[in-house]
Each structure stands twice: as structure tokens, then as C-alpha cells.
Amino acid sequence: MGSDPTGTPSRAAAPRTSFVTGANRGLGLEIVRLLAARGPVVAACRRPADAVALDDLGARYPGRLTKVAVDLADASSVAAAVAECDAVLDRLDILVNCAGRNRVSPDEAHDDGTTALGTLDAAALAELFHVNAVSPLLLVQGLMGKLVRARAPIVVNVTSERGSAQSDPGDRKFGYRASKAALNSFTRTLARRVARDGITVVAVDPGWVRTDMGGPEAPQDAADCARRIVRLLDQLDASHGGMLLDPDGRALEW
């Protein structure tokens, strides 16, 4: 049996096809980088035309990388991304819902209506909930026809310890914590629903990673974290369905 770029033996002889959101930067880009070395990848992000790093990967792996536009705040954009996959995918072995937001406004100094009690905004909270929880669920729903054609399909929902009801990270981000808690709940419910279709669904908390969202002070390197997550993909099976894991496969508190 051969080995993949992570040094882990590949569990499948045929190349596996993947779909990754948040593919243009940070952890999502590093996951795409590793998966593209193995097989075809649909790389989804909001502005594919600006995703120069994905263009470089496409040149390195000709014919393996397909860029798809998706705005997770817009259900019609999610539906369009799913429809676009009909032309490029026969089956889907791996779906990684990596994209997410910790606030609606990219300006940390701006009160975006999802954090401070007294200034909470219903529309902003709903948008964060849609991006972090609803759209990942809609993507699984839309791609079910592709997933059930795979040999042992896997769905990974990238979450956060801040979505754990048992943890107390000490922050006051109402929108982010609640949206990740919803994603965790969706993961468990979905895992039970699709287990009979042979699909394994898990939530993975990568921890604090140096990305645009995590910031420069985060202790983990994105490339190293991606290697651990891709290695985990080779270890997952039906027994892991509905679990919340760290990138090394250890079970975490809900």
C-alpha cells in the first residue's frame, strides 16, 4: 500500500474526490493543498477569481482542482455551488466544511451586533448562524447524491471549543458560540440520519490556529494542523459517527 503526502498509508486504492469550503486561505487552503496531491478537489470560496493560491495549486496538479464560488451567507449561492458540482463530480468521498466566521464584520474594532449584550442585532446573529451552521448542513443535503456513490464517504464539520456547552472559554461572543453549538448539534443529528447510507459525519475542533481568523498569536501552524486533519481522514470509520474530535482523533467534550 502506498503513502500519501502526510506519510500515512492511503486506505483506498482509487483517488478520493473532495469538496472543501474556505479553500482560498488558512486551514482550508492547507487541507486543499494536501488533498489535491491525492486526487480531485472542488475548492469552494467566496471569490475564486481572487484565489491566486488555488491557481498555483491548479497549475501544480493539472486537471485535479476545480474552483467553485460559494457565499455561505446566501442559500441560493450554496445551491448554485451544488449544481456546479454535477458537471465535475461523479461521486464525493470527502466533504470538509471548513469555512466559517467569528463575526459578521471583519473589523474587530466595530461592534457587529453579535457580541455585546445591549447591542445585539437579530440580522447579524442570523447571518452568523447561517454561515457557520445552516450552510454546512445545506451542503451535505445538496451533495448527498454524490456522497452515497462513494465507498466510505466522510463529512467533517470544522467547529470550535467555543461551541461546547461544557467548556467555558471566557469570551462573550454570543453569535459565534451559539452558531458553533448549532453546528455541533447538526453534526450529531446528521450523523445518525446518514449512518444508514454509509456516511460518517464528525465535528473536528482544530484548536487555535494561526490564520486570518485565529490571528498571529495562535500557537498552531495551519499547515501542521491540516496534516493532522488529513491524517485523521484515513482513520475515520462508522464508529466515529457523531463524535467531536481534535485533529488527532481524541474525543472532546460537547
N, C-alpha and C positions, 0 to 999 in steps of 0.2 A: 504494500500500500504506500502511495506517495505521500509527501507532506506539503502543506500549504505555507504561505509566507510567514505565518505565526510560529511555524515549527511543529504544529500539531497535525497528526495524520488526518487526512480527509476521510470522512465517514461515507462519502458517496463517490462512486466511480465517475459518474457523469457530472459535469459542471452544474452547480446550482445557480438558479436565477434569483436575483434580489431586487427589492424596491426599498429605497431609503429616503426618508424625508429629512429636511435640514441638511441637504447633501453638499451645500456650497461652502461650508466653513465649519470650523471647530470639530467637535466629536463626530458629527455626521460625515464630514469630508474625510476624516481619517478612517472611518468604517468603510466608506465607499472605496477608498484607496486600496484597502486590503481585499475587499470582496471583488473588485474589478480584476485583481490578479488571479482570481479563481474562476470567474465566469461572468455572464451578462448581468449588468446592473442598470436599473432605472433610477436615476438620480433626480430627486424632486426638490425644488426650491422655489422661492417666490419670484426671483428674477434670473432665469437661466442665462439670458444674454450677457449678464454681468459676471457670470461664474467662470472666471478665467482658469481657476484651478481645475475645474471639471473639464475644460477644453484641453488642458495639458494632459490630464488622465486619459481622455478620449484618444489623443494622439499616441499615447504610450500603449494603449490597448485598443487597437482599431477594431471597430465593429462590436465592442463589448459594452460601451457606455451610451445610454440614451438620456438626454436631459429633458425633464418634464416640468412645466410650470404648475405650481400649486400654491394658493394662498389659503392657509388653514383657517383664516377668519371668514372665509366665503364658501358656503356649501356648494355653490354652483361651480366654483373653481376645483373643489375636490372631485365633483362628479366629472368634470372635463378631464382631469388627470387620469381618472379611472378609465374613461372612454379611450383616451390616447393609448393606454396600455394594451388595448385589444389588438392594436396593429403590431406591437413589438414583443408581446409575451404570449406564449402558449400555456405556460404554467408559471407558478410563483412558489419558490421554495422558502424564501426568507423575506419577511416584511419587518423592517425596523422603523418604528415611529419615533424618530429621534428629534424632530423639530419641536420647539416649544418656546414659550416666552415667560419671563418672570414679571413682566409688567406690560401695559399697553403702550405707554410712551417710552421711547428709547432714551429719553433724557432723565437720568436718575434724580436730577435736582427738581424735576417737575412732579407735582402731585398728580398722578394719573388716575385717581379715583378708585384704585384697587387696594390701597394700603392703609390709609389713615382713617380711623373712626371719626366721623364728623364730616368727612368729605367724600365718602364712598359714592360711586356713581354706578347706577344699575347697568347702563350700556357698556361701560368699561369692564365691569365684572363679567357680564355675559360674553363679551368678546374674548377675554382671557380664558373663560371656561370652554368656549367653542374651540379655540386654538389648541389648548392643552389636553382636552378630554373628548369633546364631541367629534372633532375631525379625525383623530386616530381611529375611533370606533367606526365612523363612516367609511374610512379607507378599507378597513377589514371587511365591512359589509360589501363594498363595491368590488373588492378583489377576491371574494370568496370563490367565485367560479374558477379563478386561476389557482388559488391555494389548494383546492380539493384535487387538482390534477397532479400535484406534486407527490413524491414518495413519502416524505415525512416533513410536512411544512411547519414552519416556526414563525410565530409573531412575537416580536419583542417590543414592548412599550417602555420607552425610556422615561423614568419617573424621578422622584426626589424623596429624600427622607422627610422633607417638609410636608409630604402628603401622608405621612404615617400618623395615625391617631394616637399612637403610643409614644411618639417622640415629642420632644419639646425643644426645637432649635432656638427658641428665644426671640424669633423675629415676629413682626406683626403684619405680615403680608397676607391679608385675608384672601385676596383673589388667587394668588399663586398656590398657597397651601390648599385651599378648597378645590382648585382645579386639578391638582395632582392627586388629592384624595379621591376625586371623582374618577380619574384615570385608573387608579388602583382598583376601585370598585368595579369599573367596567371590565378591567382585566380578569378579575375573578369570575364575574358573571359570564363573560365571553368564553373563558377557558372551559367552563362546564358545558356551555352550549355547543361548542365546536369540537369537543373531545371525540364525539361520535363520528366526526368527519375526519379524524386522524390528525387534527391540527393542534399543536402545542402552543399555548399562549402564556407568556410570562411578563412580569414587570421587572425591569432592571434599574437599580439606582447606581449610577456611575460614581457618585460622590462628588466632591468639589473639584472641578476640573478647570484648568486654565483655558478658557475660551472667551469670546466676547461677552457671554452671559456670566461666566464664572469670575472673570477678572484676572489680573496678573498675579494676585497674591495666592491664588488657589494652589494647593500642594501637588496636584496631579497633572502630569503631561497628557495632552489629548491623544497623542499617538500611542502612548503606552496603554492608556485606558481602552482605546479602540482595539488594540491587540488582545487584551484580556476578554473583551466582549465577543470578538470574533472567535476566539478560542472556546468561549462558553457555548457558542452556537453549535460546535461539534459535540458537545457533551449533553445537550438538552434532549429529553425524550418525554414521553407521555407522563411519567411520574412527576415531572416538574410543573405540569399544567396548573395555572392559577397562583403560582408562587411569586413572592417578591424576593429578588436575589441581588447580591452585589456582583460585580463583574467576574469574580472568581467562583461564583456558584453557591456562595453561602446564603442561607435563608436569613431574611431580615424581618424585623417586627412590622406589623401592619399598623 
